[in-house]
Amino acid sequence: MKTKRYLFILMIFVLALTAACGGSGDTPAPPADVPVEAPPAEEPAPVEEAPAEEPAAEPITTEFPLPEDAANLMEVGDGTLNFQTALSIPDVVTFYRFAFPDYTEREVVTVVEDGSFNIVFDGHASGKAIVIQGFPMGDGVNVNIRLEDI
């Protein structure tokens, strides 16, 4: 019973405090005959200088053949290359089969599907296999080429 009484007193106190502080949330308008001052003009923001041009990245050189329309060529690390081409998946596979005529394709691990492809060629001078993988991306195919111990 005492808890209810304290809660009731607390609610009345909060309501009284809210009314005393103008708890309606409305801000009274200034009288019509008093001129309203305009807020001070904002100073223009300082003009930032354009950052100095970064030196152009060195072109990536690779021993792997690339389609003529290869774009966004990136060296990902450890000699792994990634790029995009507008060729279809079957066209990319055909391109690399003709690009590596002296290498042996590991047909047992070759997979060519609508959603991706994987081709492995043996015969590289390093003794590693050339692994080429790709998948559709946007209007073309994202291709990844690397040497790998398999």
C-alpha positions as CSV (number, residue, x, y, z in Angstrom):
1,M,0.0,0.0,0.0
2,K,2.9,2.4,0.8
3,T,4.4,1.7,-2.6
4,K,1.2,2.9,-4.4
5,R,1.2,6.0,-2.3
6,Y,4.8,6.8,-3.1
7,L,4.3,6.1,-6.7
8,F,1.2,8.5,-6.7
9,I,3.2,11.2,-5.0
10,L,6.1,10.7,-7.4
11,M,3.8,11.0,-10.5
12,I,2.3,14.3,-9.1
13,F,5.8,15.7,-8.5
14,V,6.9,14.8,-12.0
15,L,3.7,16.4,-13.5
16,A,4.2,19.6,-11.4
17,L,7.9,19.8,-12.4
18,T,7.0,19.3,-16.1
19,A,4.3,22.1,-15.9
20,A,6.7,24.4,-14.2
21,C,9.4,24.0,-16.8
22,G,7.1,24.5,-19.7
23,G,6.6,20.8,-20.5
24,S,4.3,21.4,-23.5
25,G,7.2,21.6,-25.9
26,D,5.8,24.6,-27.7
27,T,8.2,27.6,-28.0
28,P,6.4,30.9,-27.6
29,A,6.7,33.1,-30.7
30,P,8.3,36.5,-30.2
31,P,6.0,39.5,-30.0
32,A,5.2,41.0,-33.5
33,D,6.5,44.4,-32.7
34,V,10.0,43.2,-31.6
35,P,12.4,42.9,-34.5
36,V,13.9,39.4,-34.9
37,E,17.6,39.3,-35.4
38,A,18.9,37.1,-38.2
39,P,21.3,34.4,-37.1
40,P,24.9,35.3,-37.7
41,A,26.1,34.6,-41.2
42,E,28.1,31.4,-41.4
43,E,31.7,31.7,-42.5
44,P,32.4,29.8,-45.6
45,A,34.1,26.5,-45.1
46,P,37.8,26.5,-45.9
47,V,38.6,25.1,-49.3
48,E,40.5,21.9,-49.0
49,E,43.4,21.5,-51.3
50,A,43.3,18.5,-53.6
51,P,45.5,15.7,-52.4
52,A,48.7,15.3,-54.2
53,E,48.5,12.8,-57.0
54,E,49.6,9.4,-56.0
55,P,52.2,7.9,-58.2
56,A,50.7,5.7,-60.8
57,A,50.9,2.0,-60.0
58,E,53.5,0.1,-62.0
59,P,51.9,-2.0,-64.7
60,I,51.6,-5.6,-63.8
61,T,53.7,-7.9,-65.9
62,T,52.8,-11.6,-66.1
63,E,53.9,-14.7,-67.8
64,F,50.3,-15.8,-68.2
65,P,48.5,-14.9,-71.4
66,L,45.5,-12.6,-70.9
67,P,42.4,-12.0,-73.1
68,E,42.6,-8.7,-75.0
69,D,39.7,-7.2,-72.9
70,A,41.2,-8.2,-69.5
71,A,40.3,-5.4,-67.1
72,N,41.0,-4.7,-63.4
73,L,44.2,-6.8,-63.4
74,M,45.4,-7.2,-59.9
75,E,48.3,-9.2,-58.4
76,V,46.8,-10.7,-55.3
77,G,50.0,-12.1,-53.9
78,D,52.3,-15.0,-54.5
79,G,52.0,-14.4,-58.2
80,T,48.3,-14.9,-58.2
81,L,46.5,-12.8,-60.8
82,N,42.9,-11.7,-60.8
83,F,41.0,-9.9,-63.7
84,Q,37.7,-9.5,-65.3
85,T,36.8,-10.2,-68.9
86,A,33.6,-9.9,-71.0
87,L,34.2,-13.4,-72.4
88,S,31.7,-16.2,-71.4
89,I,32.9,-19.1,-69.3
90,P,33.2,-21.5,-72.3
91,D,35.2,-18.8,-74.2
92,V,37.6,-18.3,-71.3
93,V,38.2,-22.0,-71.1
94,T,38.8,-22.3,-74.8
95,F,41.1,-19.3,-74.7
96,Y,43.3,-20.9,-72.1
97,R,43.3,-24.3,-73.8
98,F,44.7,-22.7,-76.9
99,A,47.0,-20.4,-74.9
100,F,48.8,-23.4,-73.3
101,P,49.2,-25.9,-76.1
102,D,52.5,-27.3,-74.7
103,Y,51.0,-28.0,-71.3
104,T,48.9,-31.0,-70.2
105,E,45.4,-30.4,-68.9
106,R,44.4,-32.4,-65.9
107,E,41.1,-33.4,-67.3
108,V,40.1,-35.2,-64.1
109,V,39.9,-31.9,-62.2
110,T,38.5,-29.8,-65.1
111,V,35.1,-28.6,-64.2
112,V,33.1,-26.3,-66.6
113,E,29.6,-25.4,-65.4
114,D,27.3,-22.5,-65.9
115,G,28.3,-21.0,-62.6
116,S,32.1,-21.5,-62.6
117,F,35.1,-23.2,-64.1
118,N,38.3,-24.8,-62.9
119,I,41.2,-25.9,-65.2
120,V,44.6,-27.2,-64.1
121,F,47.6,-27.5,-66.5
122,D,50.8,-29.4,-65.8
123,G,54.2,-28.6,-67.4
124,H,55.3,-25.3,-66.0
125,A,59.0,-24.9,-65.6
126,S,58.6,-24.4,-61.9
127,G,57.1,-27.8,-61.5
128,K,53.9,-26.3,-60.2
129,A,50.6,-26.6,-61.8
130,I,48.8,-23.6,-63.4
131,V,45.4,-23.3,-61.8
132,I,42.8,-21.2,-63.6
133,Q,39.4,-20.6,-62.0
134,G,36.5,-18.3,-62.8
135,F,32.9,-17.4,-62.1
136,P,30.4,-15.0,-63.6
137,M,30.6,-11.4,-62.3
138,G,28.5,-8.6,-63.7
139,D,28.5,-8.7,-67.5
140,G,31.5,-11.0,-67.7
141,V,33.7,-13.5,-65.9
142,N,36.1,-13.0,-63.0
143,V,39.3,-15.0,-63.6
144,N,42.0,-16.1,-61.2
145,I,45.3,-17.6,-62.3
146,R,48.1,-19.0,-60.0
147,L,50.8,-21.5,-59.8
148,E,50.2,-24.1,-57.1
149,D,51.7,-27.3,-55.8
150,I,49.1,-29.9,-56.4
